[in-house]
Amino acid sequence: MLLIIMAASLNVLAQGGATSVNPSGNGDSQFEVDTVFSAHPIREDDKMYQIGVWRRIDLREKYNHPLYGSGDVKEDGIVNHIYKAVVEENAIEVFADEEFTEPLSIADFQNNFWIAANGDSIFKKNLYYIDFREDFIFDKHHSQVKFDIKYLELVMPSETNSNAGQKSIAFIRYKDFYEYFKDHPEAKWLNYKNTSKHLTYSQAFDLRLFKSVVRKYSNANDALIADMVDLDHPNPELQAFLDGLEFEYELLEWENGLWEW
């Protein structure tokens, strides 16, 4: 069903013509672009297809260890570098909501970062979830599928949060994250197999050197994939994972099908 909807959307939009290829005399300034959240803005008129995707990076997974950091305390990991950028340098603004209407003070951020539901202090290595929202886009001007990340969310896992449910620590505009870390090479995606080839976080995200799980995609009920699983399912967590994986395969199949027309 998802592939049918995608194909229909492309067919309808394609009939409208590529306005970005043949713009009017007003020039590029007439085209709306996201200059607030996107590190690589795409003109709205160039988007032939778009769907929102919410993903989770679990830093404990082997593929994500270059982001998690080394040693037991993970001082050189992405979570600690984000913390230092916010608290020590006041270089990245943080928010309490994904609409970015509620700015967080540094004190509130620190409290969210360090304190579990029962009041206990926690360790950075126990903050191993990074969620993010992106748009899966087909750019008709460049004939490319692109991933336009909008924001990152630091999440305290339920196990770390005294098993009281996961807690949102803060939301960060992806553009702010990207611009800051491209100029801070000391914060590195660590290449353990070739230490001469460490990368900045901006480079690592551009190359998508992470493994993530789809938790949600644009849908009428604005529901997580886990919420769509039948309540009487014997293993709802596994089924949610499999449903997310199926969605990813459908995106790949849709992309491959583009060049068969």
Buried (B, 14 or more C-beta within 10 A) or exposed (E): EBEEEBBEBBEEBEEEEBBBEEBEEEEEEEBEBBEEBBBEBBBEBBBBBBBBBBBBBBBEBEEBBBBBBEEEEBBBBBBBBBBBBBBEEEBBBBBBEBEBEEEBEEEBBBEBBBBBBEEEEBEBBBBBBBBBBBBBBBBBBEEEBBBBBBBBBBBBBBEBBBEEEBBBBBBBBBBBBBBBBBEBEEBBBBBEEEEEEBBBBBBBBBEEBBEBBBBBBEBEEEEBBBEBBEEEEEEBEEBBBEBBEEBBEBBEEBBEEBEEE
